[in-house]
Amino acid sequence: MSRLARWPRISHIDTAVQLKAKPGVWHRIGVYRSTTSAKSVAWGIRTAMGRQGQSYQPTGAFDAHTKQYGDHTAVIARYVGEAGR
């Protein structure tokens, strides 16, 4: 069995800046092979915790969820403002 090709890396710092530029607008952050990975990224964005979560400070300023696309799972996020939801 061959190794799967790497998927493009996501710059969460750049993504957070782009989301802040258009508050309230949903954007696709990335597509993941694993639902678990996608849910972990969405949790990190919502809570501003974890490896990628540091880019989405302060806690509650961003909203995120997952969406199924065939065999893959996408993370969708938006900036809701520093006052939170």
Order of alpha helices (4+ residues) and beta strands (2+ residues): alpha-beta-alpha-alpha-beta-beta
